């Protein structure tokens, strides 16, 4: 059976304690590889390699750093087919999605920050009349920790690593133990691209051990984490008293506000994607759908029909729209919300059952599910389910739509469907979210700030925001 290895100081290494964790293929429900159950000692070795590599890497000219990152991007593209298949098998997502979105975006992440670092500039202020000038240096922090989730494995792993490396830091990174394969494959790509030894170190293992060792290590000065809100709160409790820089991209319970004056056909097509893409396992999925009452019944009928038409099947089948959920425990968690729908006052309009896929009978498949609710405070509308489950509910006014949208502890994203400019501007201003899409969803310009408010996180990623996070500003004042 294939063994995934840690990538430390440019070499693949087994865990020091020789302990391993089963890695499941969710489409068939079987173990297909083993990953290291890394310990504090493994993390320490990774830290030492990163610490030794930092002085040279931080002084490496920007153009050289840029070229190496661009080479990594190019090699990801060259290995698109291999990486996409690995992602589909490891995560359960459709191969078509991994091929068209996940792996190309991972390549784009490296290329974007390869370019962005060459344009990242300092500020200068002339103190007129005082014969002085102030300028700000942006210097790399040192060794930083990057911890990424299982839903978009290489996509979000690279989203953290690329700006950290571009800014001149060295990295100890941990992918999710649920989906480690493409992070493992990235190690070989980095070696081939000429990334110096120790600049990037990839540790595999459990969050409670390997992840904990990263966040509590006194030499790791910044933590960038994407994952659940509960885990984010734990990281903050550990890291904040140590005065580490923190970027926490956490959960979401995102609203989709649909008004009667929208471009209906476009809205319907995009809403199917924003509800069920990647089996609903995207923090930006719109899991709460609110529809203006005049079109509510029409929407309900059409949305159910389109949802029932989605093909559930093997991730490697090119015709599959809905693949397997990432793990059996996660499948059972999502199903528990569906089973509790009636006692929460909900009515299941579509889906809700396990799916038996021929030849994949032990896989973790679930029908995309639509639940009609009448209480915006029920668990179905308040808690992050993170699966192919959405709730729908009508509204009667702009004010009610706004109140419904903001009626959760999360504040990551929101979609608004309307052709009324005044309404768009008003709602965009008062929606409590870090990202507002009007007449679209998931349209990303990597130069823009990405992140949430409330329980959806702290800090921003993307563009120069990421480079600012991974650097320390130092003001220098010279009197002349």
C-alpha positions as CSV (number, residue, x, y, z in Angstrom):
1,X,0.0,0.0,0.0
2,X,1.3,3.5,-0.9
3,X,2.8,5.5,1.9
4,X,2.6,9.3,1.8
5,X,5.7,10.8,3.4
6,X,6.6,14.1,5.1
7,X,8.6,16.6,3.0
8,X,11.3,18.0,5.2
9,X,14.4,19.9,4.1
10,X,13.8,18.9,0.5
11,X,13.6,15.2,1.2
12,X,10.7,12.7,1.7
13,X,10.8,11.2,5.2
14,X,8.8,8.7,7.2
15,X,7.5,9.9,10.6
16,X,10.1,9.4,13.4
17,X,7.8,7.2,15.5
18,X,6.9,5.1,12.4
19,X,3.1,5.6,13.1
20,X,0.6,5.8,10.3
21,X,-3.0,6.8,9.6
22,X,-5.4,5.2,7.2
23,X,-6.3,7.3,4.2
24,X,-9.7,6.5,2.6
25,X,-10.9,6.8,-0.9
26,X,-14.4,8.2,-0.2
27,X,-15.9,7.0,-3.5
28,X,-15.4,3.4,-2.5
29,X,-15.1,3.7,1.3
30,X,-11.8,1.8,1.4
31,X,-8.3,2.6,2.6
32,X,-5.9,3.2,-0.3
33,X,-2.9,4.8,1.3
34,X,-1.2,5.5,4.6
35,X,-0.1,8.9,5.9
36,X,2.3,9.8,8.6
37,X,1.0,10.3,12.1
38,X,3.6,13.0,12.7
39,X,4.6,14.0,16.2
40,X,6.1,17.1,17.8
41,X,9.5,15.8,16.9
42,X,8.7,15.7,13.2
43,X,7.4,19.3,13.4
44,X,10.6,20.3,15.2
45,X,12.7,18.8,12.5
46,X,10.6,20.7,9.9
47,X,11.0,23.9,11.9
48,X,14.8,23.5,12.2
49,X,15.1,23.0,8.4
50,X,12.9,26.1,7.8
51,X,14.8,28.2,10.3
52,X,18.2,27.3,8.7
53,X,16.8,28.1,5.2
54,X,15.3,31.4,6.2
55,X,18.4,33.7,6.1
56,X,19.3,32.8,2.6
57,X,15.7,32.6,1.2
58,X,14.7,36.0,2.8
59,X,17.7,37.6,1.0
60,X,17.1,35.9,-2.3
61,X,16.3,38.6,-4.9
62,X,12.6,39.0,-5.7
63,X,13.2,38.1,-9.4
64,X,14.7,34.8,-8.4
65,X,11.9,34.0,-5.9
66,X,9.4,34.9,-8.6
67,X,11.0,32.6,-11.2
68,X,10.9,29.6,-8.8
69,X,7.2,30.2,-8.0
70,X,6.4,30.6,-11.7
71,X,8.2,27.3,-12.3
72,X,6.1,25.6,-9.7
73,X,3.0,27.0,-11.4
74,X,4.1,25.7,-14.7
75,X,4.9,22.2,-13.4
76,X,1.4,22.0,-11.7
77,X,-0.1,22.8,-15.1
78,X,2.1,20.2,-16.8
79,X,0.9,17.6,-14.3
80,X,-2.7,18.7,-14.4
81,X,-4.1,15.2,-15.3
82,X,-2.2,13.4,-12.6
83,X,-3.0,16.0,-9.9
84,X,-6.7,16.2,-10.8
85,X,-7.1,12.4,-10.7
86,X,-5.3,12.3,-7.3
87,X,-7.6,15.0,-6.0
88,X,-10.7,13.3,-7.2
89,X,-9.7,10.0,-5.7
90,X,-8.6,11.5,-2.4
91,X,-11.4,14.0,-1.9
92,X,-14.4,12.4,-3.7
93,X,-15.0,15.5,-5.9
94,X,-15.8,15.0,-9.6
95,X,-12.8,14.7,-11.8
96,X,-14.2,17.3,-14.1
97,X,-14.3,19.8,-11.2
98,X,-10.7,19.1,-10.1
99,X,-9.6,19.4,-13.7
100,X,-11.3,22.6,-14.5
101,X,-11.1,24.4,-11.1
102,X,-9.0,23.0,-8.3
103,X,-5.7,22.2,-10.0
104,X,-5.7,25.2,-12.5
105,X,-6.4,27.5,-9.5
106,X,-3.5,26.0,-7.6
107,X,-1.2,26.8,-10.5
108,X,-2.8,30.3,-10.8
109,X,-2.1,30.9,-7.1
110,X,1.6,30.4,-7.5
111,X,1.8,32.4,-10.7
112,X,-0.2,35.3,-9.2
113,X,2.1,35.7,-6.2
114,X,5.1,35.2,-8.4
115,X,4.0,38.3,-10.2
116,X,2.5,40.1,-7.2
117,X,5.8,40.1,-5.2
118,X,7.6,42.0,-8.0
119,X,4.9,44.8,-7.7
120,X,4.7,44.9,-3.9
121,X,6.0,48.3,-2.8
122,X,7.0,50.2,0.3
123,X,5.5,53.6,1.4
124,X,7.5,56.8,1.9
125,X,6.5,60.0,3.6
126,X,8.4,63.3,3.3
127,X,8.1,65.4,6.5
128,X,8.0,68.8,4.9
129,X,9.7,71.6,6.9
130,X,11.3,69.0,9.3
131,X,14.0,67.9,6.8
132,X,13.1,64.2,7.4
133,X,11.8,61.3,5.4
134,X,10.0,58.2,6.6
135,X,9.9,55.0,4.7
136,X,8.4,51.6,5.5
137,X,10.3,48.4,5.0
138,X,8.2,45.2,4.5
139,X,10.3,42.3,5.8
140,X,9.5,38.6,5.9
141,X,8.4,37.3,9.3
142,X,10.6,34.2,9.5
143,X,9.2,30.7,9.8
144,X,5.4,30.6,9.4
145,X,2.8,27.9,9.8
146,X,0.1,27.2,7.1
147,X,-2.7,24.8,7.8
148,X,-5.3,24.0,5.1
149,X,-8.6,22.2,4.9
150,X,-9.9,19.1,3.1
151,X,-12.5,20.6,0.8
152,X,-10.2,22.3,-1.8
153,X,-7.0,20.5,-0.9
154,X,-4.3,21.8,-3.3
155,X,-6.3,24.9,-4.2
156,X,-6.2,26.3,-0.6
157,X,-2.9,24.7,0.4
158,X,-1.2,26.8,-2.4
159,X,-3.3,29.9,-1.6
160,X,-1.4,30.1,1.7
161,X,2.0,28.7,0.8
162,X,2.5,30.9,-2.4
163,X,2.3,34.3,-0.7
164,X,4.3,33.2,2.3
165,X,7.1,32.0,0.1
166,X,6.9,35.0,-2.2
167,X,7.3,37.4,0.7
168,X,10.5,35.6,1.7
169,X,9.3,33.4,4.6
170,X,10.0,29.8,5.1
171,X,7.1,27.5,5.8
172,X,6.0,24.6,7.9
173,X,2.7,23.5,6.3
174,X,0.1,20.9,7.2
175,X,-2.6,19.8,4.8
176,X,-5.7,18.1,6.1
177,X,-5.1,14.5,7.1
178,X,-8.3,13.6,5.3
179,X,-7.0,14.7,1.9
180,X,-3.2,14.7,1.9
181,X,-2.3,13.3,-1.5
182,X,-1.8,16.4,-3.7
183,X,0.2,18.2,-1.0
184,X,2.4,15.2,-1.0
185,X,2.8,15.4,-4.7
186,X,3.6,19.1,-4.5
187,X,6.8,18.3,-2.7
188,X,8.3,16.6,-5.7
189,X,7.1,19.5,-7.9
190,X,8.9,22.0,-5.6
191,X,12.1,20.1,-5.8
192,X,12.0,20.0,-9.6
193,X,11.3,23.7,-9.7
194,X,14.5,24.4,-7.8
195,X,13.0,25.5,-4.5
196,X,15.9,25.4,-2.0
197,X,15.9,22.8,0.7
198,X,14.1,23.7,3.9
199,X,12.1,26.6,2.4
200,X,8.9,24.6,2.3
201,X,8.3,21.7,4.7
202,X,5.1,19.6,4.5
203,X,4.1,17.7,7.6
204,X,1.2,15.2,7.5
205,X,-0.8,14.1,10.6
206,X,-3.7,14.9,12.9
207,X,-4.7,18.4,13.8
208,X,-4.6,17.5,17.5
209,X,-0.9,16.5,17.4
210,X,0.9,17.8,14.3
211,X,-1.3,20.8,13.9
212,X,-1.1,21.5,17.6
213,X,2.7,21.3,17.5
214,X,2.8,23.9,14.8
215,X,0.5,26.4,16.4
216,X,2.2,26.2,19.8
217,X,5.8,26.3,18.5
218,X,7.5,29.3,19.9
219,X,9.6,29.8,16.8
220,X,6.7,29.9,14.3
221,X,5.7,33.5,14.4
222,X,2.5,33.5,12.2
223,X,-0.3,31.1,11.6
224,X,-2.5,31.1,8.5
225,X,-5.4,28.7,8.9
226,X,-8.5,27.8,6.9
227,X,-11.1,25.5,8.5
228,X,-13.9,25.2,11.0
229,X,-14.8,28.0,13.4
230,X,-14.3,25.8,16.5
231,X,-10.8,24.9,15.5
232,X,-10.1,28.5,14.6
233,X,-11.2,29.6,18.1
234,X,-8.8,27.0,19.6
235,X,-5.9,28.2,17.5
236,X,-6.6,31.8,18.7
237,X,-6.6,30.7,22.3
238,X,-3.2,29.1,21.9
239,X,-1.5,31.5,19.6
240,X,-2.8,34.9,20.7
241,X,-1.1,34.9,24.1
242,X,2.2,34.0,22.2
243,X,1.6,37.2,20.1
244,X,1.6,35.3,16.8
245,X,0.1,36.9,13.7
246,X,-3.1,35.2,12.9
247,X,-5.1,34.8,9.7
248,X,-8.2,32.7,10.3
249,X,-10.5,31.9,7.4
250,X,-13.4,30.0,9.1
251,X,-16.9,28.8,8.6
252,X,-19.8,30.3,6.6
253,X,-23.6,30.0,6.4
254,X,-24.0,32.2,3.4
255,X,-27.3,33.7,2.2
256,X,-28.5,33.8,-1.4
257,X,-31.1,36.7,-1.8
258,X,-33.2,36.3,-5.0
259,X,-35.5,39.1,-6.0
260,X,-38.3,39.0,-8.5
261,X,-36.6,41.4,-10.9
262,X,-33.5,39.2,-11.4
263,X,-32.3,37.5,-14.6
264,X,-34.2,34.4,-13.7
265,X,-32.6,31.8,-16.0
266,X,-29.0,32.9,-15.2
267,X,-29.9,33.0,-11.5
268,X,-31.3,29.5,-11.5
269,X,-28.2,28.0,-13.3
270,X,-25.8,29.7,-10.9
271,X,-27.8,28.9,-7.8
272,X,-27.5,25.2,-8.6
273,X,-23.8,25.6,-8.6
274,X,-23.7,27.8,-5.5
275,X,-25.8,25.3,-3.6
276,X,-24.2,22.0,-4.6
277,X,-20.7,22.5,-6.2
278,X,-18.2,20.1,-4.6
279,X,-21.1,18.4,-2.8
280,X,-21.8,21.7,-1.0
281,X,-18.4,21.4,0.7
282,X,-17.2,24.9,-0.1
283,X,-17.2,27.6,2.6
284,X,-18.6,30.0,0.0
285,X,-21.6,27.8,-0.9
286,X,-25.0,29.6,-0.5
287,X,-26.8,27.2,1.9
288,X,-29.6,29.7,2.9
289,X,-31.7,30.7,-0.1
290,X,-34.3,33.5,0.4
291,X,-36.7,34.2,-2.5
292,X,-39.0,37.1,-3.0
293,X,-42.5,35.8,-2.6
294,X,-43.9,36.7,-6.1
295,X,-41.5,34.1,-7.7
296,X,-41.2,31.8,-4.7
297,X,-43.4,28.9,-6.0
298,X,-42.0,29.1,-9.5
299,X,-38.4,29.0,-8.1
300,X,-39.3,26.1,-5.8
301,X,-40.6,24.0,-8.7
302,X,-37.7,24.8,-11.1
303,X,-35.0,24.5,-8.5
304,X,-36.3,21.0,-7.4
305,X,-36.4,19.9,-11.1
306,X,-32.8,21.0,-11.7
307,X,-31.6,19.5,-8.5
308,X,-33.2,16.1,-9.3
309,X,-31.5,16.2,-12.7
310,X,-28.0,16.3,-11.2
311,X,-26.1,13.0,-11.7
312,X,-24.7,11.4,-8.6
313,X,-21.8,9.0,-9.3
314,X,-18.2,8.1,-9.3
315,X,-15.8,11.1,-9.2
316,X,-14.0,9.6,-12.2
317,X,-17.1,9.5,-14.4
318,X,-17.0,12.5,-16.6
319,X,-20.8,12.8,-16.4
320,X,-20.9,13.1,-12.6
321,X,-22.2,16.3,-11.1
322,X,-22.2,15.2,-7.4
323,X,-19.4,13.0,-6.2
324,X,-18.8,11.4,-2.8
325,X,-18.7,13.3,0.5
326,X,-15.2,13.4,1.9
327,X,-15.5,10.9,4.7
328,X,-17.9,8.6,6.5
329,X,-18.1,10.7,9.7
330,X,-18.8,13.8,7.6
331,X,-21.5,11.9,5.6
332,X,-23.2,10.9,8.9
333,X,-23.0,14.4,10.3
334,X,-24.6,15.9,7.2
335,X,-27.3,13.2,7.2
336,X,-28.1,13.8,10.9
337,X,-29.2,17.4,10.0
338,X,-31.5,16.0,7.3
339,X,-32.9,13.5,9.6
340,X,-33.7,16.3,12.1
341,X,-35.5,18.4,9.5
342,X,-39.0,17.7,10.6
343,X,-38.4,18.4,14.3
344,X,-36.8,21.7,13.2
345,X,-40.0,22.6,11.4
346,X,-38.6,21.9,7.9
347,X,-40.1,20.0,5.0
348,X,-37.8,18.0,2.7
349,X,-38.7,18.9,-0.8
350,X,-36.0,16.9,-2.6
351,X,-33.3,14.4,-1.8
352,X,-32.3,13.5,1.7
353,X,-31.3,9.9,1.2
354,X,-28.0,7.9,0.9
355,X,-27.2,6.9,-2.7
356,X,-26.0,3.4,-3.8
357,X,-23.7,3.9,-6.7
358,X,-23.1,0.7,-8.8
359,X,-19.6,-0.6,-8.3
360,X,-19.1,1.9,-5.4
361,X,-21.6,0.5,-2.9
362,X,-19.5,1.4,0.1
363,X,-18.9,5.0,-1.0
364,X,-20.1,8.1,0.8
365,X,-22.9,9.4,-1.5
366,X,-25.8,11.5,-0.6
367,X,-28.6,13.1,-2.6
368,X,-28.6,16.9,-2.9
369,X,-31.2,18.0,-0.5
370,X,-33.6,21.0,-0.5
371,X,-35.5,21.7,2.8
372,X,-38.3,24.3,3.1
373,X,-38.2,26.1,6.4
374,X,-40.4,28.6,8.2
375,X,-38.2,29.5,11.1
376,X,-34.9,31.5,10.3
377,X,-33.6,30.6,13.8
378,X,-33.8,26.8,13.4
379,X,-30.6,24.8,13.4
380,X,-30.9,24.1,9.7
381,X,-30.5,27.8,9.0
382,X,-28.1,28.7,11.8
383,X,-25.4,25.9,11.8
384,X,-22.9,25.2,9.1
385,X,-23.9,21.8,7.6
386,X,-21.1,21.8,4.9
387,X,-22.8,19.4,2.6
388,X,-25.3,19.2,-0.3
389,X,-28.1,20.6,1.8
390,X,-29.8,24.0,1.4
391,X,-32.8,25.6,3.0
392,X,-35.3,27.8,1.2
393,X,-37.7,30.4,2.5
394,X,-39.7,33.4,1.1
395,X,-39.4,37.1,2.0
396,X,-41.6,40.1,1.3
397,X,-39.4,43.2,1.4
398,X,-35.8,44.4,1.1
399,X,-35.6,45.0,4.9
400,X,-36.8,41.5,5.6
401,X,-34.2,40.1,3.2
402,X,-31.4,42.1,4.8
403,X,-32.5,41.0,8.3
404,X,-32.6,37.3,7.2
405,X,-29.2,37.5,5.6
406,X,-27.6,39.0,8.7
407,X,-29.4,36.6,11.1
408,X,-26.5,34.2,11.7
409,X,-23.2,34.3,13.6
410,X,-21.2,33.9,10.4
411,X,-20.4,36.6,7.9
412,X,-18.3,35.2,5.0
413,X,-20.2,35.8,1.7
414,X,-23.6,36.7,0.2
415,X,-25.1,36.6,-3.3
416,X,-27.8,39.1,-4.3
417,X,-29.9,38.6,-7.5
418,X,-31.5,41.8,-8.7
419,X,-31.4,44.3,-11.6
420,X,-32.2,47.2,-9.2
421,X,-29.0,49.3,-8.8
422,X,-30.2,51.1,-5.7
423,X,-31.1,47.9,-4.0
424,X,-27.8,46.3,-5.0
425,X,-25.8,49.2,-3.5
426,X,-27.9,49.5,-0.3
427,X,-27.8,45.8,0.5
428,X,-24.1,45.4,-0.4
429,X,-23.4,48.2,2.1
430,X,-25.3,46.7,5.0
431,X,-24.8,42.9,4.5
432,X,-22.6,41.6,7.2
433,X,-20.1,39.7,5.1
434,X,-16.6,40.0,3.8
435,X,-17.7,39.3,0.2
436,X,-20.8,40.3,-1.6
437,X,-21.6,39.0,-5.1
438,X,-24.3,40.8,-7.1
439,X,-25.8,38.7,-10.0
440,X,-23.0,36.2,-9.8
441,X,-21.2,33.7,-7.4
442,X,-17.6,32.6,-6.9
443,X,-16.3,35.2,-9.4
444,X,-12.8,35.8,-7.9
445,X,-10.2,38.4,-8.8
446,X,-7.1,37.4,-6.9
447,X,-6.1,41.0,-6.3
448,X,-9.1,41.5,-4.0
449,X,-9.3,41.0,-0.3
450,X,-10.8,37.6,0.8
451,X,-12.2,36.9,4.2
452,X,-15.1,37.1,6.5
453,X,-16.6,38.9,9.5
454,X,-18.1,37.8,12.8
455,X,-17.5,34.0,13.4
456,X,-16.2,33.6,9.8
457,X,-12.7,34.7,10.7
458,X,-10.0,37.2,11.4
459,X,-7.9,38.9,8.7
460,X,-7.9,38.9,4.9
461,X,-6.1,36.8,2.3
462,X,-5.6,37.6,-1.4
463,X,-3.5,40.2,-3.4
464,X,-1.4,42.5,-1.4
465,X,-3.4,41.7,1.8
466,X,-1.7,38.3,1.9
467,X,1.7,39.8,1.3
468,X,1.1,42.3,4.1
469,X,0.1,39.5,6.4
470,X,3.3,37.6,5.7
471,X,5.5,40.6,6.3
472,X,6.3,42.9,9.2
473,X,6.3,46.6,8.5
474,X,9.2,48.6,9.9
475,X,9.2,52.4,9.8
476,X,12.6,54.1,9.2
477,X,12.9,57.8,9.9
478,X,15.9,59.7,8.5
479,X,16.5,63.4,9.4
480,X,18.7,65.2,6.9
